[in-house]
Amino acid sequence: MCVVCGGNDLLLPGFSPAVLETELDLLFSALSGPGTTLFTYGLADVARAVPALRGGPLDAGVAVLNEVTRTAAARHGALVVEMHGHPATGHRDLYSADLIHFSARGHAVAAAVTLRTLSARVRGAGRPA
């Protein structure tokens, strides 16, 4: 089960990390359970690809959103597919024209990272504790 949310909230006035955390806890709690692998994403760092965004509110907001997401995910045993530090996030062609969503190439990179993250969980599940 995958949850991707919060990114568009960064663009709205009044973005609240506390409200986001509460909402993520509700979502993760409702979707996690025995036999379920819940995963979410650490958003990519578009400011690496678009220098004009560095140090701005979106740049800072993505860092806050990712930290809130990681914290909530940890409480619910959800995997976080980390896109923020991925080397390809510095390439402008990873993003669509709106600089919010991935391009086709961006989706392909995210899919590859998702598969690596999920396969690491599967490999880890077969090992003795």
MMTF fields as JSON, N, C-alpha, C and O atoms, coordinates in Angstrom:
{
  "mmtfVersion": "1.0.0",
  "mmtfProducer": "UNKNOWN",
  "numBonds": 515,
  "numAtoms": 516,
  "numGroups": 129,
  "numChains": 1,
  "numModels": 1,
  "chainsPerModel": [1],
  "groupsPerChain": [129],
  "chainIdList": ["A"],
  "bondAtomList": [4, 2, 8, 6, 12, 10, 16, 14, 20, 18, 24, 22, 28, 26, 32, 30, 36, 34, 40, 38, 44, 42, 48, 46, 52, 50, 56, 54, 60, 58, 64, 62, 68, 66, 72, 70, 76, 74, 80, 78, 84, 82, 88, 86, 92, 90, 96, 94, 100, 98, 104, 102, 108, 106, 112, 110, 116, 114, 120, 118, 124, 122, 128, 126, 132, 130, 136, 134, 140, 138, 144, 142, 148, 146, 152, 150, 156, 154, 160, 158, 164, 162, 168, 166, 172, 170, 176, 174, 180, 178, 184, 182, 188, 186, 192, 190, 196, 194, 200, 198, 204, 202, 208, 206, 212, 210, 216, 214, 220, 218, 224, 222, 228, 226, 232, 230, 236, 234, 240, 238, 244, 242, 248, 246, 252, 250, 256, 254, 260, 258, 264, 262, 268, 266, 272, 270, 276, 274, 280, 278, 284, 282, 288, 286, 292, 290, 296, 294, 300, 298, 304, 302, 308, 306, 312, 310, 316, 314, 320, 318, 324, 322, 328, 326, 332, 330, 336, 334, 340, 338, 344, 342, 348, 346, 352, 350, 356, 354, 360, 358, 364, 362, 368, 366, 372, 370, 376, 374, 380, 378, 384, 382, 388, 386, 392, 390, 396, 394, 400, 398, 404, 402, 408, 406, 412, 410, 416, 414, 420, 418, 424, 422, 428, 426, 432, 430, 436, 434, 440, 438, 444, 442, 448, 446, 452, 450, 456, 454, 460, 458, 464, 462, 468, 466, 472, 470, 476, 474, 480, 478, 484, 482, 488, 486, 492, 490, 496, 494, 500, 498, 504, 502, 508, 506, 512, 510],
  "bondOrderList": [1, 1, 1, 1, 1, 1, 1, 1, 1, 1, 1, 1, 1, 1, 1, 1, 1, 1, 1, 1, 1, 1, 1, 1, 1, 1, 1, 1, 1, 1, 1, 1, 1, 1, 1, 1, 1, 1, 1, 1, 1, 1, 1, 1, 1, 1, 1, 1, 1, 1, 1, 1, 1, 1, 1, 1, 1, 1, 1, 1, 1, 1, 1, 1, 1, 1, 1, 1, 1, 1, 1, 1, 1, 1, 1, 1, 1, 1, 1, 1, 1, 1, 1, 1, 1, 1, 1, 1, 1, 1, 1, 1, 1, 1, 1, 1, 1, 1, 1, 1, 1, 1, 1, 1, 1, 1, 1, 1, 1, 1, 1, 1, 1, 1, 1, 1, 1, 1, 1, 1, 1, 1, 1, 1, 1, 1, 1, 1],
  "groupList": [{"groupName": "MET", "atomNameList": ["N", "CA", "C", "O"], "elementList": ["N", "C", "C", "O"], "formalChargeList": [0, 0, 0, 0], "bondAtomList": [1, 0, 2, 1, 3, 2], "bondOrderList": [1, 1, 2], "singleLetterCode": "M", "chemCompType": "L-PEPTIDE LINKING"}, {"groupName": "CYS", "atomNameList": ["N", "CA", "C", "O"], "elementList": ["N", "C", "C", "O"], "formalChargeList": [0, 0, 0, 0], "bondAtomList": [1, 0, 2, 1, 3, 2], "bondOrderList": [1, 1, 2], "singleLetterCode": "C", "chemCompType": "L-PEPTIDE LINKING"}, {"groupName": "VAL", "atomNameList": ["N", "CA", "C", "O"], "elementList": ["N", "C", "C", "O"], "formalChargeList": [0, 0, 0, 0], "bondAtomList": [1, 0, 2, 1, 3, 2], "bondOrderList": [1, 1, 2], "singleLetterCode": "V", "chemCompType": "L-PEPTIDE LINKING"}, {"groupName": "GLY", "atomNameList": ["N", "CA", "C", "O"], "elementList": ["N", "C", "C", "O"], "formalChargeList": [0, 0, 0, 0], "bondAtomList": [1, 0, 2, 1, 3, 2], "bondOrderList": [1, 1, 2], "singleLetterCode": "G", "chemCompType": "PEPTIDE LINKING"}, {"groupName": "ASN", "atomNameList": ["N", "CA", "C", "O"], "elementList": ["N", "C", "C", "O"], "formalChargeList": [0, 0, 0, 0], "bondAtomList": [1, 0, 2, 1, 3, 2], "bondOrderList": [1, 1, 2], "singleLetterCode": "N", "chemCompType": "L-PEPTIDE LINKING"}, {"groupName": "ASP", "atomNameList": ["N", "CA", "C", "O"], "elementList": ["N", "C", "C", "O"], "formalChargeList": [0, 0, 0, 0], "bondAtomList": [1, 0, 2, 1, 3, 2], "bondOrderList": [1, 1, 2], "singleLetterCode": "D", "chemCompType": "L-PEPTIDE LINKING"}, {"groupName": "LEU", "atomNameList": ["N", "CA", "C", "O"], "elementList": ["N", "C", "C", "O"], "formalChargeList": [0, 0, 0, 0], "bondAtomList": [1, 0, 2, 1, 3, 2], "bondOrderList": [1, 1, 2], "singleLetterCode": "L", "chemCompType": "L-PEPTIDE LINKING"}, {"groupName": "PRO", "atomNameList": ["N", "CA", "C", "O"], "elementList": ["N", "C", "C", "O"], "formalChargeList": [0, 0, 0, 0], "bondAtomList": [1, 0, 2, 1, 3, 2], "bondOrderList": [1, 1, 2], "singleLetterCode": "P", "chemCompType": "L-PEPTIDE LINKING"}, {"groupName": "PHE", "atomNameList": ["N", "CA", "C", "O"], "elementList": ["N", "C", "C", "O"], "formalChargeList": [0, 0, 0, 0], "bondAtomList": [1, 0, 2, 1, 3, 2], "bondOrderList": [1, 1, 2], "singleLetterCode": "F", "chemCompType": "L-PEPTIDE LINKING"}, {"groupName": "SER", "atomNameList": ["N", "CA", "C", "O"], "elementList": ["N", "C", "C", "O"], "formalChargeList": [0, 0, 0, 0], "bondAtomList": [1, 0, 2, 1, 3, 2], "bondOrderList": [1, 1, 2], "singleLetterCode": "S", "chemCompType": "L-PEPTIDE LINKING"}, {"groupName": "ALA", "atomNameList": ["N", "CA", "C", "O"], "elementList": ["N", "C", "C", "O"], "formalChargeList": [0, 0, 0, 0], "bondAtomList": [1, 0, 2, 1, 3, 2], "bondOrderList": [1, 1, 2], "singleLetterCode": "A", "chemCompType": "L-PEPTIDE LINKING"}, {"groupName": "GLU", "atomNameList": ["N", "CA", "C", "O"], "elementList": ["N", "C", "C", "O"], "formalChargeList": [0, 0, 0, 0], "bondAtomList": [1, 0, 2, 1, 3, 2], "bondOrderList": [1, 1, 2], "singleLetterCode": "E", "chemCompType": "L-PEPTIDE LINKING"}, {"groupName": "THR", "atomNameList": ["N", "CA", "C", "O"], "elementList": ["N", "C", "C", "O"], "formalChargeList": [0, 0, 0, 0], "bondAtomList": [1, 0, 2, 1, 3, 2], "bondOrderList": [1, 1, 2], "singleLetterCode": "T", "chemCompType": "L-PEPTIDE LINKING"}, {"groupName": "TYR", "atomNameList": ["N", "CA", "C", "O"], "elementList": ["N", "C", "C", "O"], "formalChargeList": [0, 0, 0, 0], "bondAtomList": [1, 0, 2, 1, 3, 2], "bondOrderList": [1, 1, 2], "singleLetterCode": "Y", "chemCompType": "L-PEPTIDE LINKING"}, {"groupName": "ARG", "atomNameList": ["N", "CA", "C", "O"], "elementList": ["N", "C", "C", "O"], "formalChargeList": [0, 0, 0, 0], "bondAtomList": [1, 0, 2, 1, 3, 2], "bondOrderList": [1, 1, 2], "singleLetterCode": "R", "chemCompType": "L-PEPTIDE LINKING"}, {"groupName": "HIS", "atomNameList": ["N", "CA", "C", "O"], "elementList": ["N", "C", "C", "O"], "formalChargeList": [0, 0, 0, 0], "bondAtomList": [1, 0, 2, 1, 3, 2], "bondOrderList": [1, 1, 2], "singleLetterCode": "H", "chemCompType": "L-PEPTIDE LINKING"}, {"groupName": "ILE", "atomNameList": ["N", "CA", "C", "O"], "elementList": ["N", "C", "C", "O"], "formalChargeList": [0, 0, 0, 0], "bondAtomList": [1, 0, 2, 1, 3, 2], "bondOrderList": [1, 1, 2], "singleLetterCode": "I", "chemCompType": "L-PEPTIDE LINKING"}],
  "groupTypeList": [0, 1, 2, 2, 1, 3, 3, 4, 5, 6, 6, 6, 7, 3, 8, 9, 7, 10, 2, 6, 11, 12, 11, 6, 5, 6, 6, 8, 9, 10, 6, 9, 3, 7, 3, 12, 12, 6, 8, 12, 13, 3, 6, 10, 5, 2, 10, 14, 10, 2, 7, 10, 6, 14, 3, 3, 7, 6, 5, 10, 3, 2, 10, 2, 6, 4, 11, 2, 12, 14, 12, 10, 10, 10, 14, 15, 3, 10, 6, 2, 2, 11, 0, 15, 3, 15, 7, 10, 12, 3, 15, 14, 5, 6, 13, 9, 10, 5, 6, 16, 15, 8, 9, 10, 14, 3, 15, 10, 2, 10, 10, 10, 2, 12, 6, 14, 12, 6, 9, 10, 14, 2, 14, 3, 10, 3, 14, 7, 10],
  "groupIdList": [1, 2, 3, 4, 5, 6, 7, 8, 9, 10, 11, 12, 13, 14, 15, 16, 17, 18, 19, 20, 21, 22, 23, 24, 25, 26, 27, 28, 29, 30, 31, 32, 33, 34, 35, 36, 37, 38, 39, 40, 41, 42, 43, 44, 45, 46, 47, 48, 49, 50, 51, 52, 53, 54, 55, 56, 57, 58, 59, 60, 61, 62, 63, 64, 65, 66, 67, 68, 69, 70, 71, 72, 73, 74, 75, 76, 77, 78, 79, 80, 81, 82, 83, 84, 85, 86, 87, 88, 89, 90, 91, 92, 93, 94, 95, 96, 97, 98, 99, 100, 101, 102, 103, 104, 105, 106, 107, 108, 109, 110, 111, 112, 113, 114, 115, 116, 117, 118, 119, 120, 121, 122, 123, 124, 125, 126, 127, 128, 129],
  "secStructList": [7, 3, 3, 7, 7, 1, 6, 4, 4, 4, 4, 1, 6, 6, 7, 7, 2, 2, 2, 2, 2, 2, 2, 2, 2, 2, 2, 2, 2, 2, 2, 7, 7, 6, 6, 7, 7, 7, 3, 3, 3, 3, 7, 7, 7, 4, 4, 4, 6, 7, 4, 4, 4, 6, 6, 1, 2, 2, 2, 2, 2, 2, 2, 2, 2, 2, 2, 2, 2, 2, 2, 2, 2, 2, 2, 2, 6, 7, 3, 3, 3, 3, 7, 6, 6, 7, 4, 4, 4, 4, 7, 4, 4, 4, 5, 7, 6, 6, 1, 1, 1, 5, 7, 2, 2, 2, 2, 2, 2, 2, 2, 2, 2, 2, 2, 2, 2, 2, 2, 2, 2, 2, 2, 2, 2, 6, 1, 7, 7],
  "xCoordList": [0.866, 0.0, 0.913, 1.886, 0.59, 1.427, 0.648, -0.515, 1.296, 0.724, 1.686, 2.85, 1.188, 1.959, 1.082, 0.047, 1.499, 0.69, 1.519, 2.607, 0.975, 1.592, 2.317, 2.441, 2.802, 3.591, 2.825, 3.343, 1.611, 0.82, 0.471, 0.287, 0.379, 0.079, 1.15, 0.872, 2.374, 3.463, 3.212, 3.739, 2.416, 2.167, 1.029, 0.799, 0.319, -0.822, -0.409, 0.457, -1.014, -0.733, -1.212, -2.238, -0.463, -0.865, -0.458, -0.998, 0.489, 0.976, 1.386, 2.129, 0.903, 1.19, 1.809, 1.139, 3.077, 3.685, 2.929, 2.828, 2.398, 1.669, 0.394, 0.076, -0.329, -1.545, -1.176, -1.836, -0.129, 0.328, 0.666, 0.275, 1.376, 1.758, 0.535, 0.489, -0.443, -1.683, -2.386, -2.838, -2.473, -3.124, -2.367, -2.977, -1.03, -0.24, -0.423, -0.54, -0.447, -0.683, -2.026, -2.12, -3.061, -4.376, -4.338, -4.849, -3.731, -3.629, -2.817, -3.263, -1.627, -0.745, -1.372, -1.249, -2.037, -2.687, -3.794, -3.928, -4.577, -5.691, -5.209, -5.878, -4.057, -3.599, -2.594, -2.378, -1.983, -0.981, -1.663, -2.704, -1.073, -1.62, -0.877, 0.002, -1.226, -0.563, -0.663, -1.727, 0.452, 0.488, 0.53, 0.501, 0.596, 0.621, 1.996, 2.559, 2.526, 3.739, 3.305, 2.874, 3.421, 3.046, 4.31, 5.328, 4.237, 5.384, 4.941, 3.823, 5.839, 5.609, 6.906, 7.883, 6.923, 8.08, 8.618, 7.863, 9.937, 10.594, 10.684, 11.301, 10.082, 10.008, 11.386, 12.315, 11.49, 12.744, 13.081, 12.208, 14.345, 14.862, 14.971, 16.042, 13.851, 13.824, 14.776, 15.228, 15.086, 15.997, 17.405, 18.162, 17.763, 19.064, 19.098, 20.152, 17.952, 17.87, 17.55, 17.844, 16.945, 16.532, 17.124, 16.508, 18.307, 19.009, 18.191, 18.39, 17.28, 16.481, 15.596, 15.142, 15.351, 14.512, 15.302, 14.711, 16.623, 17.451, 17.272, 17.309, 17.077, 16.93, 15.559, 15.312, 14.663, 13.32, 12.364, 12.74, 11.114, 10.127, 9.836, 9.607, 9.845, 9.598, 10.733, 10.494, 11.956, 13.139, 13.069, 13.248, 12.808, 12.707, 11.496, 11.563, 10.391, 9.174, 9.326, 8.808, 10.03, 10.254, 11.046, 10.752, 12.037, 12.829, 11.951, 12.07, 11.084, 10.179, 9.194, 8.992, 8.584, 7.625, 8.276, 7.686, 9.484, 10.163, 10.455, 10.324, 10.842, 11.124, 9.852, 9.87, 8.758, 7.474, 7.056, 6.597, 7.21, 6.84, 7.678, 7.14, 8.987, 9.862, 9.481, 9.454, 9.19, 8.839, 7.542, 7.466, 6.526, 5.245, 5.397, 4.83, 6.154, 6.363, 7.033, 6.654, 8.009, 8.715, 7.762, 7.873, 6.833, 5.87, 4.969, 4.461, 4.767, 3.833, 4.515, 3.849, 5.837, 6.579, 6.524, 6.737, 6.238, 6.159, 7.554, 8.403, 7.765, 9.01, 8.954, 7.886, 10.096, 10.186, 11.11, 12.283, 10.571, 11.367, 12.001, 11.322, 13.299, 14.007, 14.379, 15.284, 13.673, 13.99, 14.818, 15.487, 14.775, 15.409, 16.898, 17.388, 17.608, 19.046, 19.496, 20.696, 18.561, 18.931, 19.734, 19.364, 20.815, 21.657, 20.921, 21.269, 19.918, 19.209, 18.322, 17.89, 18.038, 17.141, 17.753, 17.056, 19.019, 19.659, 19.511, 20.001, 18.851, 18.666, 17.312, 16.284, 17.298, 16.059, 15.029, 13.826, 15.498, 14.551, 13.825, 13.003, 14.113, 13.383, 11.991, 11.108, 11.802, 10.576, 9.792, 10.355, 8.483, 7.626, 7.779, 8.531, 7.078, 7.181, 6.749, 7.217, 5.854, 5.377, 6.368, 6.161, 7.426, 8.459, 7.899, 8.531, 6.725, 6.112, 6.054, 6.326, 5.7, 5.522, 6.683, 7.385, 6.868, 7.908, 7.496, 6.312, 8.496, 8.324, 8.277, 8.338, 8.169, 8.208, 9.53, 9.542, 10.63, 11.928, 11.926, 12.441, 11.356, 11.283, 10.506, 10.9, 9.392, 8.61, 9.393, 9.297, 10.163, 10.98, 12.04, 12.279, 12.678, 13.679, 13.005, 13.515, 11.863, 11.143, 10.728, 10.794, 10.303, 9.924, 11.115, 10.984, 12.268, 13.471, 13.857, 14.211, 13.791, 14.127, 13.103, 13.457, 11.842, 10.788, 11.055, 10.965, 11.378, 11.666, 12.871, 12.856, 13.906, 15.081, 14.704, 15.141, 13.896, 13.49, 12.634, 12.855, 11.662, 10.798, 11.568, 11.326, 12.486, 13.25, 14.164, 14.406, 14.669, 15.484, 14.641, 15.139, 13.381, 12.479, 12.247, 12.297, 11.997, 11.739, 12.968, 12.855, 14.134, 15.375, 15.581, 15.99, 15.315, 15.485, 14.51, 14.822, 13.318, 12.292, 12.687, 12.237, 13.52, 13.919, 15.095, 15.474, 15.669, 16.832, 16.386, 15.41, 17.106, 16.779, 17.059, 17.984, 16.276, 16.44, 17.655, 17.944],
  "yCoordList": [-1.159, 0.0, 1.222, 1.28, 2.191, 3.38, 4.638, 4.789, 5.534, 6.835, 7.906, 7.946, 8.767, 9.909, 11.134, 11.285, 11.998, 13.188, 14.244, 13.97, 15.446, 16.524, 17.544, 18.701, 17.143, 18.057, 19.292, 20.406, 19.104, 20.256, 21.176, 22.378, 20.622, 21.442, 22.493, 23.553, 22.197, 23.162, 24.462, 25.51, 24.396, 25.564, 26.424, 27.524, 25.937, 26.666, 27.501, 27.087, 28.662, 29.434, 28.656, 27.978, 28.765, 28.109, 26.66, 25.936, 26.212, 24.837, 24.581, 25.368, 23.487, 23.152, 21.761, 20.767, 21.679, 20.364, 19.525, 18.307, 20.167, 19.428, 18.806, 17.657, 19.552, 19.02, 17.884, 16.845, 18.087, 17.031, 15.77, 14.675, 15.899, 14.73, 14.001, 12.771, 14.734, 14.121, 13.367, 12.238, 13.993, 13.359, 12.112, 11.092, 12.199, 11.028, 9.896, 8.736, 10.216, 9.177, 8.489, 7.265, 9.265, 8.669, 7.772, 6.653, 8.263, 7.462, 6.198, 5.098, 6.357, 5.204, 4.181, 2.977, 4.649, 3.74, 2.941, 1.738, 3.613, 2.936, 1.947, 0.949, 2.22, 1.399, 0.322, -0.615, 0.441, -0.556, -1.688, -1.499, -2.828, -3.965, -5.219, -5.178, -6.331, -7.597, -7.913, -7.795, -8.311, -8.693, -7.531, -7.733, -6.325, -5.14, -4.5, -4.297, -4.187, -3.378, -1.985, -1.756, -1.071, 0.315, 1.092, 0.973, 1.889, 2.722, 4.099, 4.292, 5.037, 6.428, 6.985, 6.252, 8.247, 8.842, 10.059, 10.871, 10.168, 11.42, 12.196, 11.725, 13.371, 14.119, 14.517, 14.731, 14.61, 14.979, 16.448, 17.275, 16.729, 18.07, 18.808, 18.856, 19.389, 20.085, 21.272, 21.68, 21.828, 22.981, 22.617, 23.498, 21.344, 20.929, 21.128, 21.423, 20.97, 21.097, 22.519, 22.901, 23.301, 24.671, 25.602, 25.84, 26.119, 26.935, 28.108, 28.509, 28.666, 29.797, 29.42, 30.299, 28.134, 27.692, 27.44, 27.272, 27.412, 27.114, 28.166, 29.368, 27.68, 28.569, 29.205, 29.96, 28.918, 29.5, 28.68, 27.659, 29.139, 28.445, 27.011, 26.139, 26.763, 25.399, 24.478, 23.352, 24.946, 24.176, 23.801, 22.638, 24.788, 24.536, 23.664, 22.796, 23.896, 23.132, 21.655, 20.809, 21.336, 19.939, 19.237, 18.092, 19.911, 19.315, 19.034, 17.975, 19.964, 19.783, 18.645, 17.765, 18.672, 17.633, 16.258, 15.31, 16.146, 14.85, 14.382, 13.194, 15.276, 14.87, 14.413, 13.41, 15.129, 14.733, 13.375, 12.513, 13.181, 11.911, 10.77, 9.711, 10.969, 9.919, 9.565, 8.39, 10.571, 10.35, 9.555, 8.586, 9.969, 9.248, 7.83, 6.884, 7.687, 6.36, 5.42, 4.254, 5.919, 5.086, 4.581, 3.437, 5.42, 5.006, 3.874, 3.103, 3.77, 2.78, 1.666, 0.852, 1.633, 0.593, 0.709, -0.274, 1.908, 2.127, 2.381, 2.996, 1.904, 2.177, 3.581, 4.063, 4.226, 5.515, 5.347, 5.006, 5.588, 5.584, 6.961, 7.96, 6.999, 8.283, 8.82, 8.309, 9.848, 10.51, 11.779, 12.254, 12.318, 13.622, 13.622, 14.567, 12.624, 12.61, 11.877, 11.726, 11.425, 10.649, 11.53, 12.68, 11.004, 11.808, 12.401, 13.49, 11.706, 12.198, 13.4, 14.082, 13.678, 14.799, 16.146, 17.161, 16.168, 17.398, 17.635, 18.642, 16.735, 16.863, 17.491, 16.969, 18.587, 19.319, 18.457, 18.626, 17.529, 16.727, 15.662, 14.918, 15.583, 14.683, 15.237, 14.495, 16.531, 17.223, 17.695, 17.983, 17.767, 18.32, 19.844, 20.402, 20.496, 21.955, 22.691, 23.801, 22.086, 22.781, 22.71, 23.366, 21.934, 21.755, 21.181, 21.277, 20.589, 19.961, 18.451, 17.679, 18.051, 16.637, 16.113, 16.872, 14.812, 14.186, 14.131, 14.088, 14.132, 13.844, 12.321, 11.59, 11.852, 10.404, 9.834, 8.767, 10.528, 10.056, 10.044, 9.109, 11.064, 11.114, 9.949, 9.366, 9.61, 8.461, 7.162, 6.273, 7.053, 5.85, 5.732, 4.641, 6.844, 6.833, 6.477, 5.652, 7.098, 6.805, 5.34, 4.725, 4.777, 3.361, 2.471, 1.499, 2.803, 2.006, 2.088, 1.078, 3.286, 3.445, 2.712, 2.115, 2.759, 2.048, 0.547, -0.1, -0.001, -1.434, -1.816, -2.856, -0.993, -1.284, -1.241, -2.089, -0.259, -0.13, -1.319, -1.897, -1.682, -2.817, -4.132, -4.991, -4.301, -5.553, -5.674, -6.778, -4.557, -4.604, -5.086, -5.822, -4.683, -5.145, -6.655, -7.388, -7.106, -8.525, -9.352, -10.37, -8.917, -9.645, -9.65, -10.672, -8.552, -8.475, -9.347, -9.832, -9.554, -10.365, -11.84, -12.577, -12.267, -13.671, -13.997, -15.16, -12.984, -13.213, -13.437, -12.842, -14.299, -14.507, -13.245, -12.49, -13.036, -11.839, -11.964, -11.057],
  "zCoordList": [0.0, 0.0, 0.0, 0.751, -0.846, -0.989, -0.631, -1.008, 0.096, 0.43, -0.069, 0.33, -0.941, -1.414, -1.205, -1.854, -0.304, -0.048, 0.681, 1.188, 0.716, 1.463, 0.618, 1.021, -0.549, -1.366, -1.814, -1.739, -2.272, -2.719, -1.558, -1.752, -0.352, 0.82, 1.063, 1.624, 0.642, 0.828, 0.079, 0.452, -0.967, -1.803, -1.279, -1.782, -0.279, 0.271, 1.477, 2.249, 1.645, 2.86, 4.085, 4.044, 5.152, 6.388, 6.502, 7.338, 5.675, 5.795, 7.239, 7.826, 7.808, 9.199, 9.295, 9.014, 9.688, 9.888, 10.917, 10.769, 11.954, 12.989, 12.424, 12.73, 11.608, 10.986, 10.03, 10.008, 9.249, 8.343, 9.12, 8.715, 10.216, 11.003, 11.533, 11.509, 12.005, 12.487, 11.359, 11.546, 10.201, 9.054, 8.598, 8.28, 8.569, 8.182, 9.182, 8.787, 10.464, 11.474, 11.248, 11.342, 10.952, 10.689, 9.459, 9.486, 8.378, 7.152, 7.376, 7.048, 7.933, 8.127, 9.059, 8.836, 10.091, 11.04, 10.357, 10.577, 9.535, 8.859, 7.798, 7.53, 7.198, 6.076, 6.448, 5.678, 7.607, 7.997, 8.757, 9.386, 8.688, 9.407, 9.004, 8.143, 9.623, 9.304, 7.809, 7.203, 7.243, 5.839, 4.862, 3.648, 5.384, 4.524, 4.574, 5.65, 3.419, 3.351, 2.945, 1.815, 3.87, 3.637, 3.292, 3.974, 2.226, 1.903, 1.449, 0.972, 1.61, 1.264, 0.692, 0.537, 0.384, -0.282, 0.448, 0.983, 0.458, 0.792, -0.512, -1.467, -0.567, -1.823, -2.323, -1.546, -3.635, -4.284, -4.023, -3.758, -4.106, -3.879, -5.207, -5.81, -5.663, -6.949, -6.969, -8.038, -5.814, -5.756, -6.232, -6.639, -6.187, -6.737, -8.241, -8.805, -8.898, -10.352, -10.798, -11.93, -9.902, -10.235, -9.178, -8.139, -9.446, -8.441, -7.899, -6.753, -8.692, -8.216, -7.023, -6.289, -6.827, -5.708, -4.431, -3.364, -4.522, -3.35, -2.273, -2.532, -1.065, 0.081, 0.201, 1.142, -0.728, -0.7, 0.137, 0.711, 0.203, 1.045, 0.599, 1.437, -0.695, -1.161, -0.746, -0.309, -0.879, -0.495, 0.99, 1.353, 1.835, 3.277, 3.595, 4.465, 2.89, 3.142, 2.825, 3.553, 1.745, 1.388, 2.485, 2.828, 3.031, 4.114, 5.337, 5.954, 5.684, 6.827, 6.542, 7.379, 5.355, 4.998, 5.052, 5.57, 4.523, 4.532, 5.949, 6.243, 6.814, 8.196, 8.901, 9.614, 8.713, 9.306, 8.753, 9.504, 7.455, 6.832, 7.387, 7.711, 7.501, 8.045, 9.478, 9.845, 10.278, 11.688, 11.806, 12.561, 11.056, 11.102, 10.547, 11.093, 9.476, 8.886, 9.883, 9.994, 10.594, 11.578, 12.655, 13.097, 13.077, 14.11, 13.638, 14.452, 12.33, 11.799, 11.011, 10.372, 11.06, 10.356, 8.845, 8.136, 8.346, 6.901, 6.333, 6.979, 5.135, 4.425, 3.845, 3.467, 3.776, 3.101, 1.906, 2.053, 0.738, -0.49, -0.574, -0.806, -0.384, -0.288, -1.66, -2.319, -2.075, -3.342, -3.116, -4.034, -1.921, -1.675, -1.987, -2.604, -1.593, -1.809, -3.059, -3.289, -3.861, -5.048, -6.019, -6.256, -6.573, -7.468, -8.672, -9.129, -9.186, -10.372, -10.069, -10.998, -8.802, -8.499, -8.865, -8.863, -9.173, -9.632, -11.121, -11.632, -11.829, -13.28, -13.565, -13.133, -14.274, -14.56, -15.292, -15.093, -16.141, -16.92, -16.089, -16.625, -14.823, -13.94, -13.615, -13.183, -13.821, -13.418, -14.632, -15.688, -14.455, -15.507, -15.518, -14.72, -16.405, -16.542, -15.281, -15.027, -14.478, -13.275, -12.109, -11.088, -12.247, -11.21, -9.913, -8.861, -9.993, -8.825, -9.021, -8.101, -10.213, -10.514, -11.344, -12.013, -11.284, -12.088, -13.56, -13.895, -14.415, -15.837, -15.993, -15.005, -17.232, -17.468, -16.947, -16.333, -17.183, -16.673, -15.15, -14.536, -14.545, -13.091, -12.512, -11.501, -13.163, -12.707, -12.862, -12.017, -13.93, -14.12, -13.033, -12.517, -12.681, -11.604, -10.281, -9.522, -10.008, -8.759, -8.694, -7.629, -9.815, -9.846, -9.515, -8.772, -10.066, -9.791, -8.317, -7.709, -7.743, -6.32, -5.458, -4.442, -5.86, -5.126, -5.126, -4.082, -6.271, -6.35, -5.498, -4.839, -5.505, -4.654, -3.179, -2.401, -2.792, -1.386, -0.959, 0.106, -1.784, -1.455, -1.462, -0.614, -2.399, -2.44, -1.228, -0.739, -0.745, 0.485, 1.666, 2.517, 1.728, 2.795, 2.658, 3.646, 1.44, 1.215, 1.578, 2.26, 1.125, 1.468, 2.963, 3.515, 3.637, 5.09, 5.848, 6.936, 5.279, 5.95, 5.996, 6.873, 5.063, 5.041, 5.94, 6.076, 6.548, 7.417, 8.845, 9.302, 9.551, 10.967, 11.785, 11.484, 12.785, 13.641, 14.534, 15.314]
}
